[in-house]
């Protein structure tokens, strides 16, 4: 397995190579083949999000810059694009590649569209605040976003036309308005859907998972409270499943079409801030400084590596499930059977007892002789 992990304290990128069964918390378990550090800067310019594009790593750093590194040249910096954020505090909330273009969006709504062939870029402005921005894989030019008091919005990017806008859920039992704070958005469009039908999933800072189908109205067709804590990450799996995590310790697999919890990924002792899925493997990283890999089917942990730093993002580059190589063992003499060992132990004990009684008898005989002489 090969992973890339962004370090929050040092602003660096770490490359981890390990095999299935690796666990740095156990001395007897296999250890990582290598852990290397690249692209080190400072905490003030830490990597907030990064993606792998062909033989390059594209990293969105705090402060509004995007750096491109060559993976084939010891992660040497190829290009740096600065001034993409509205301010030093304006964080990147999304970074992804879609239809041969790279999209980066900040919380204030500054959208940058990068051409990877030339590393030139154009910009657009969205209405913020935004916590998540994503594109529809099956429909070029269709994008969605949402954030704090910014309800789900689907647009045609070239014209900025709003083609769908979500509507808040009904008031609660006390007739109070439910606050809006979308933290992650993902498209769930099926290939057989009509061009004007939009299906999306959102998770919220109030612990809700919501599924929207524009053919059935503007309100979510499913609204399920998954956690009492804010949900901050989401990765869509095949079909109708997602993996999401909250600000506590929960990382769970969930079916967003029937509202069922499919299971939890155990082990984290702090918030999981990043998740990534490749093939049938889930990688997670966060506050407890461990990067963990899980089998998506069984939810069993298959690798666990201590990084020595809080993790802001993680990417699985290779997710093979190679077993640790077993070293040939020397042929040892056949061990004695338990019965033989038991018999030997009994013989030793009986001989020791006889010797002890013999000494006591000799000692008593000596004392009697002395008394007679007196």
C-alpha positions as CSV (number, residue, x, y, z in Angstrom):
1,X,0.0,0.0,0.0
2,X,1.1,3.6,-0.7
3,X,-0.5,6.6,0.9
4,X,0.1,10.3,0.9
5,X,-0.7,12.2,4.1
6,X,-0.6,16.0,4.8
7,X,0.9,17.0,8.1
8,X,-0.9,19.8,9.9
9,X,1.9,21.0,12.1
10,X,4.7,21.2,9.6
11,X,2.8,21.8,6.4
12,X,4.6,18.8,4.8
13,X,3.5,15.9,2.7
14,X,4.4,12.5,3.9
15,X,4.6,9.3,1.8
16,X,3.9,6.0,3.5
17,X,4.7,2.6,2.0
18,X,3.4,-0.4,4.0
19,X,1.9,-3.8,3.6
20,X,-1.3,-5.3,4.9
21,X,-1.1,-6.0,8.6
22,X,1.2,-3.0,9.4
23,X,0.6,-1.7,12.9
24,X,3.1,0.7,14.5
25,X,1.4,0.4,17.9
26,X,2.5,-3.2,18.2
27,X,6.2,-4.2,18.2
28,X,5.5,-7.7,16.9
29,X,3.4,-6.5,13.9
30,X,4.9,-5.6,10.5
31,X,6.3,-2.0,10.4
32,X,6.1,0.5,7.5
33,X,8.5,-0.1,4.7
34,X,9.2,3.6,4.5
35,X,7.9,7.0,5.6
36,X,9.3,10.0,3.8
37,X,8.7,13.7,4.2
38,X,8.4,16.2,1.3
39,X,7.2,19.8,0.5
40,X,7.7,21.0,4.1
41,X,6.6,24.5,4.9
42,X,5.0,25.9,8.1
43,X,1.7,25.5,10.0
44,X,0.6,28.9,8.6
45,X,0.8,27.4,5.1
46,X,-0.4,23.9,5.9
47,X,-2.0,21.8,3.2
48,X,-5.8,21.9,3.6
49,X,-6.6,19.6,0.7
50,X,-4.6,17.8,-2.0
51,X,-5.3,15.5,-4.9
52,X,-3.2,13.3,-7.2
53,X,-3.4,14.2,-10.9
54,X,-1.4,11.9,-13.2
55,X,2.3,12.4,-12.0
56,X,1.5,15.6,-10.0
57,X,0.2,16.4,-6.5
58,X,-2.0,19.5,-6.5
59,X,-2.1,21.0,-2.9
60,X,-4.3,23.8,-1.7
61,X,-2.5,25.6,1.1
62,X,-3.7,27.9,3.9
63,X,-3.2,31.5,2.8
64,X,-4.8,31.1,-0.6
65,X,-2.1,29.4,-2.7
66,X,-2.1,26.2,-4.8
67,X,1.2,24.3,-5.3
68,X,1.9,21.7,-7.9
69,X,4.5,19.0,-7.2
70,X,6.1,16.5,-9.5
71,X,5.9,13.0,-8.0
72,X,8.6,11.7,-10.3
73,X,11.1,14.3,-9.2
74,X,11.1,13.9,-5.4
75,X,8.0,16.1,-5.2
76,X,9.8,19.1,-6.6
77,X,7.6,22.2,-6.9
78,X,6.6,22.8,-10.5
79,X,4.2,25.8,-10.1
80,X,2.7,28.0,-7.4
81,X,-0.5,29.9,-7.9
82,X,-1.1,32.6,-5.2
83,X,-3.8,35.0,-4.3
84,X,-6.8,32.6,-4.8
85,X,-8.5,33.3,-1.4
86,X,-10.4,36.4,-0.3
87,X,-8.2,36.7,2.8
88,X,-5.6,34.9,4.8
89,X,-8.4,33.3,6.9
90,X,-10.4,32.2,3.8
91,X,-9.9,28.5,3.7
92,X,-10.1,26.1,0.8
93,X,-13.2,23.8,1.2
94,X,-13.0,21.7,-1.9
95,X,-10.3,20.6,-4.4
96,X,-11.0,18.0,-7.1
97,X,-10.4,17.0,-10.8
98,X,-13.3,16.6,-13.2
99,X,-13.3,16.3,-17.0
100,X,-9.6,17.2,-17.2
101,X,-9.9,20.4,-15.2
102,X,-9.0,21.1,-11.5
103,X,-11.5,23.0,-9.4
104,X,-10.6,24.7,-6.1
105,X,-13.2,26.6,-4.0
106,X,-12.8,28.7,-0.8
107,X,-15.3,29.4,2.0
108,X,-15.9,32.9,0.7
109,X,-17.0,31.5,-2.7
110,X,-13.8,32.2,-4.7
111,X,-13.7,29.4,-7.4
112,X,-10.5,28.7,-9.4
113,X,-10.6,26.6,-12.5
114,X,-7.1,25.3,-13.4
115,X,-6.0,23.8,-16.8
116,X,-3.5,21.1,-15.9
117,X,-1.8,21.1,-19.3
118,X,-0.5,24.7,-18.9
119,X,-1.3,25.3,-15.2
120,X,-3.2,28.5,-16.2
121,X,-6.4,29.3,-14.4
122,X,-9.6,31.3,-14.5
123,X,-11.8,32.4,-11.6
124,X,-15.5,32.7,-10.8
125,X,-17.5,34.0,-7.8
126,X,-20.1,32.0,-5.9
127,X,-22.4,33.2,-3.2
128,X,-20.9,32.2,0.1
129,X,-20.4,31.1,2.8
130,X,-19.6,27.7,1.3
131,X,-18.5,24.5,3.1
132,X,-18.5,22.2,0.1
133,X,-18.4,22.4,-3.7
134,X,-18.6,19.4,-6.1
135,X,-19.3,18.5,-9.8
136,X,-21.6,15.9,-11.5
137,X,-19.4,13.2,-13.1
138,X,-22.1,12.3,-15.6
139,X,-23.1,15.8,-16.6
140,X,-20.3,18.2,-17.6
141,X,-20.8,21.8,-16.4
142,X,-23.3,20.9,-13.6
143,X,-22.0,21.7,-10.1
144,X,-23.5,21.9,-6.6
145,X,-22.6,23.7,-3.3
146,X,-23.8,24.5,0.2
147,X,-22.7,25.9,3.5
148,X,-23.7,27.8,6.6
149,X,-27.2,29.2,5.9
150,X,-26.5,28.5,2.2
151,X,-28.9,25.8,1.2
152,X,-28.2,23.2,-1.5
153,X,-27.7,24.9,-4.8
154,X,-27.2,23.3,-8.3
155,X,-25.8,25.5,-11.1
156,X,-24.7,25.5,-14.7
157,X,-21.2,26.9,-14.2
158,X,-20.8,28.5,-17.6
159,X,-23.9,30.6,-17.2
160,X,-24.2,30.6,-13.4
161,X,-27.9,29.6,-13.9
162,X,-29.4,27.9,-10.8
163,X,-31.1,24.7,-12.0
164,X,-32.1,23.4,-8.6
165,X,-32.3,24.9,-5.1
166,X,-33.0,22.8,-2.0
167,X,-35.6,23.8,0.5
168,X,-35.2,23.6,4.2
169,X,-36.9,20.8,6.2
170,X,-40.2,21.6,8.0
171,X,-40.1,23.3,11.4
172,X,-39.5,21.1,14.4
173,X,-42.1,20.0,17.0
174,X,-41.7,23.3,18.8
175,X,-42.4,25.1,15.4
176,X,-38.8,26.4,15.4
177,X,-36.9,26.7,12.1
178,X,-34.2,24.1,11.6
179,X,-30.8,25.9,11.0
180,X,-28.9,25.2,7.7
181,X,-25.3,24.2,7.7
182,X,-24.2,21.8,5.0
183,X,-20.7,20.5,5.4
184,X,-20.4,18.1,2.4
185,X,-22.2,17.6,-0.9
186,X,-22.1,14.8,-3.4
187,X,-24.0,13.9,-6.6
188,X,-26.0,10.6,-6.6
189,X,-27.3,10.9,-10.2
190,X,-28.1,7.6,-11.9
191,X,-27.2,7.0,-15.6
192,X,-30.9,6.4,-16.5
193,X,-32.1,9.7,-14.9
194,X,-33.6,12.4,-17.1
195,X,-31.4,15.4,-17.9
196,X,-33.4,17.7,-15.6
197,X,-33.4,15.3,-12.6
198,X,-30.8,16.0,-9.9
199,X,-30.1,13.6,-7.1
200,X,-27.7,14.6,-4.3
201,X,-26.6,13.7,-0.8
202,X,-25.6,16.2,1.9
203,X,-24.2,15.8,5.5
204,X,-24.6,18.7,8.0
205,X,-22.9,20.2,11.0
206,X,-26.0,19.2,12.9
207,X,-25.4,15.5,12.3
208,X,-27.9,14.9,9.5
209,X,-27.6,12.9,6.3
210,X,-30.1,14.2,3.6
211,X,-30.9,12.7,0.2
212,X,-32.5,15.0,-2.5
213,X,-34.3,14.0,-5.6
214,X,-35.5,17.0,-7.7
215,X,-38.2,14.9,-9.3
216,X,-39.9,14.5,-5.9
217,X,-39.6,18.1,-4.8
218,X,-37.1,20.6,-3.3
219,X,-37.1,19.2,0.2
220,X,-35.0,16.1,1.0
221,X,-36.8,12.8,0.5
222,X,-34.7,11.3,3.4
223,X,-33.6,13.2,6.4
224,X,-31.8,11.0,9.0
225,X,-29.9,12.1,12.1
226,X,-26.7,10.0,12.1
227,X,-24.8,11.6,14.9
228,X,-25.2,14.1,17.8
229,X,-21.9,15.6,16.7
230,X,-21.2,17.7,13.5
231,X,-20.6,15.5,10.4
232,X,-17.5,16.8,8.6
233,X,-16.4,14.3,6.0
234,X,-18.1,12.2,3.3
235,X,-17.0,9.8,0.6
236,X,-19.6,8.3,-1.8
237,X,-19.2,4.6,-2.5
238,X,-20.8,2.6,-5.2
239,X,-24.6,2.4,-5.3
240,X,-26.4,4.0,-2.4
241,X,-23.7,4.0,0.3
242,X,-21.5,6.7,1.8
243,X,-18.9,6.8,4.5
244,X,-18.9,9.9,6.8
245,X,-17.3,10.9,10.1
246,X,-18.1,13.4,12.8
247,X,-16.0,15.7,15.1
248,X,-16.0,13.0,17.9
249,X,-14.8,9.4,17.1
250,X,-17.5,8.1,14.8
251,X,-16.8,6.9,11.2
252,X,-19.7,5.1,9.7
253,X,-21.0,3.5,6.5
254,X,-24.6,4.5,5.7
255,X,-27.3,3.7,3.1
256,X,-28.7,7.1,2.1
257,X,-31.7,5.7,0.2
258,X,-33.3,3.7,3.1
259,X,-31.7,5.5,6.1
260,X,-29.9,2.4,7.5
261,X,-26.6,2.4,9.4
262,X,-24.4,-0.3,7.9
263,X,-21.7,-0.3,10.5
264,X,-18.9,1.7,12.1
265,X,-15.2,1.7,11.6
266,X,-13.6,1.4,15.0
267,X,-10.3,2.6,16.4
268,X,-10.1,6.4,16.2
269,X,-9.7,8.2,19.5
270,X,-10.2,11.7,18.0
271,X,-12.0,13.4,15.2
272,X,-11.4,11.9,11.7
273,X,-10.8,14.9,9.4
274,X,-10.1,13.1,6.1
275,X,-11.4,10.0,4.4
276,X,-10.4,8.6,1.0
277,X,-11.6,5.4,-0.8
278,X,-9.7,3.4,-3.4
279,X,-10.9,0.0,-4.7
280,X,-12.2,-1.7,-1.6
281,X,-10.1,0.2,1.0
282,X,-10.9,3.2,3.1
283,X,-8.1,5.4,4.5
284,X,-8.8,7.8,7.4
285,X,-6.7,10.4,9.3
286,X,-7.2,13.0,11.9
287,X,-6.5,14.3,15.3
288,X,-5.1,11.2,16.9
289,X,-2.1,11.2,14.5
290,X,-2.8,7.8,13.0
291,X,-3.6,7.0,9.4
292,X,-5.7,3.8,9.3
293,X,-6.8,1.6,6.4
294,X,-9.9,-0.5,6.5
295,X,-11.5,-3.2,4.4
296,X,-14.8,-1.6,3.3
297,X,-16.6,-4.9,3.3
298,X,-15.7,-6.3,6.7
299,X,-14.7,-3.0,8.2
300,X,-11.7,-4.6,9.7
301,X,-8.5,-2.5,10.0
302,X,-5.8,-3.7,7.7
303,X,-3.1,-1.1,8.4
304,X,-2.4,1.5,11.1
305,X,0.6,3.9,11.0
306,X,1.5,6.6,13.5
307,X,2.4,9.8,11.6
308,X,3.6,12.0,14.6
309,X,1.4,14.9,13.4
310,X,-2.3,15.7,13.1
311,X,-3.6,14.9,9.7
312,X,-5.5,17.3,7.5
313,X,-5.9,15.2,4.4
314,X,-5.1,11.7,3.1
315,X,-4.9,10.0,-0.3
316,X,-4.6,6.3,-1.1
317,X,-2.3,6.0,-4.1
318,X,-2.1,2.2,-4.2
319,X,-4.4,-0.1,-2.2
320,X,-3.0,-3.6,-2.9
321,X,-3.6,-6.1,-0.1
322,X,-0.2,-7.8,-0.1
323,X,0.3,-10.1,2.8
324,X,3.5,-9.8,4.8
325,X,6.3,-12.1,3.6
326,X,7.0,-15.0,6.0
327,X,10.7,-15.6,6.7
328,X,11.8,-19.2,6.5
329,X,12.1,-20.7,10.0
330,X,14.9,-22.9,11.2
331,X,14.0,-26.6,11.8
332,X,14.1,-27.1,15.6
333,X,14.4,-30.4,17.5
334,X,11.0,-31.9,18.3
335,X,9.7,-30.5,21.5
336,X,8.9,-33.0,24.3
337,X,5.3,-33.9,24.8
338,X,3.5,-32.3,27.8
339,X,3.1,-35.8,29.4
340,X,6.9,-36.4,29.2
341,X,7.6,-32.9,30.7
342,X,5.0,-33.6,33.4
343,X,6.7,-36.9,34.3
344,X,10.2,-35.3,34.3
345,X,8.9,-32.6,36.6
346,X,7.3,-35.1,39.0
347,X,10.6,-37.1,39.1
348,X,12.6,-33.9,39.9
349,X,10.2,-32.9,42.6
350,X,10.3,-36.4,44.3
351,X,14.1,-36.5,44.3
352,X,14.3,-33.0,45.8
353,X,11.8,-34.1,48.6
354,X,13.8,-37.2,49.4
355,X,17.0,-35.2,49.6
356,X,15.4,-32.7,52.0
357,X,14.0,-35.4,54.3
358,X,17.4,-37.1,54.4
359,X,19.0,-33.9,55.6
360,X,16.4,-33.4,58.3
361,X,16.9,-36.9,59.5
362,X,20.7,-36.5,59.7
363,X,20.3,-33.2,61.5
364,X,18.0,-34.8,64.2
365,X,20.4,-37.8,64.6
366,X,23.3,-35.3,65.3
367,X,21.3,-33.5,67.9
368,X,20.4,-36.7,69.8
369,X,24.1,-37.8,69.9
370,X,25.1,-34.4,71.5
371,X,22.4,-34.8,74.2
372,X,23.7,-38.2,75.1
373,X,27.2,-37.0,75.4
374,X,26.1,-34.2,77.8
